[in-house]
Amino acid sequence: MTVMATRYWLMKSEPQECSIEDALSMPDRTVPWTGVRNYQARNFMRDAMQVGDPVLFYHSSCPEPGVAGIARVASGTRPDPTQFDPASPYFDAASKPQAPRWLLLDVQAERKTRLIGLPELRADPALADMQLLRRGNRLSVMPVEATHWQRIMSLIELSDTA
């Protein structure tokens, strides 16, 4: 029997669209992760993410971006309905229901953490080569190396015990 190694992820959400608090208030603390419109991010969701994988819930495009909570992948992928809705900011006229271009999966929020802000992440030498912190990186869904995950968890745990 082959045992898959745990994969860790970071998923960005604009808090005015869906914050960690919003996700925690949903039925089963679960939200559909709509609006991913980057092929590499979509491919991570489709090809690599597995139900149960841990996720850093990251607030982006806000005054204080950073890790705001912990979540888990709660479903496999399915077509994102926002791509077919002309009223949606995520509408894609080139995507057809018989050949959807964009996918979503469900994310279940586990807990809110103190905000581990971008300046704090950048200042930590243990995170220097984290994909999130690489110049020009704008992906909304990305893998997180186990060492980076463990370091961020230790930062969260330190603040939980303070």
Long-range contacts (C-beta under 8 A, 24 or more apart in sequence): 4-50, 6-53, 6-54, 6-146, 7-48, 7-49, 7-50, 7-53, 7-143, 8-53, 8-54, 8-55, 8-56, 8-143, 8-144, 8-145, 8-146, 8-148, 8-149, 9-44, 9-49, 9-53, 9-54, 9-55, 9-56, 9-73, 9-141, 9-142, 9-143, 9-144, 10-55, 10-56, 10-58, 10-67, 10-131, 10-132, 10-141, 10-142, 10-143, 10-144, 11-55, 11-56, 11-57, 11-58, 11-71, 11-107, 11-140, 11-141, 12-58, 12-59, 12-60, 12-139, 12-140, 12-141, 13-57, 13-58, 13-59, 13-60, 13-140, 14-59, 14-60, 14-61, 14-62, 15-59, 15-62, 15-68, 16-62, 19-59, 19-68, 20-57, 20-59, 20-68, 20-69, 20-71, 20-109, 20-112, 21-112, 23-57, 23-69, 23-71, 23-107, 23-108, 23-109, 24-69, 24-109, 24-111, 24-112, 26-109, 28-74, 28-108, 29-108, 29-109, 29-110, 30-74, 30-106, 30-107, 30-108, 30-109, 31-106, 31-107, 31-109, 32-80, 32-104, 32-105, 32-106, 33-104, 33-105, 33-106, 33-107, 33-141, 34-80, 34-81, 34-82, 34-90, 34-104, 35-80, 35-82, 35-89, 35-90, 36-80, 36-102, 36-103, 36-104, 36-140, 36-141, 37-90, 37-92, 37-102, 38-138, 38-139, 38-140, 38-141, 40-139, 41-139, 41-140, 41-141, 41-142, 42-102, 42-103, 42-141, 44-141, 44-142, 44-143, 45-77, 45-103, 45-104, 45-105, 45-141, 46-77, 46-103, 48-143, 49-73, 49-77, 49-105, 49-141, 51-75, 51-76, 54-149, 55-107, 56-144, 56-149, 56-152, 57-107, 57-109, 58-132, 59-115, 60-140, 64-115, 64-117, 64-118, 65-117, 65-118, 66-115, 66-116, 66-117, 66-118, 66-120, 66-121, 67-113, 67-115, 67-116, 67-121, 67-152, 67-156, 68-112, 68-113, 68-115, 69-109, 69-110, 69-111, 69-112, 69-113, 70-109, 70-110, 70-111, 70-113, 70-156, 71-107, 71-108, 71-109, 71-110, 72-107, 72-108, 72-110, 73-105, 73-106, 73-107, 73-108, 74-105, 74-106, 74-107, 74-108, 75-105, 75-106, 76-105, 77-103, 77-104, 77-105, 78-103, 78-104, 78-105, 79-103, 79-104, 80-104, 113-156, 113-159, 113-160, 114-156, 114-159, 116-152, 116-155, 116-156, 120-155, 121-152, 124-151, 124-155, 126-151, 127-151, 127-152
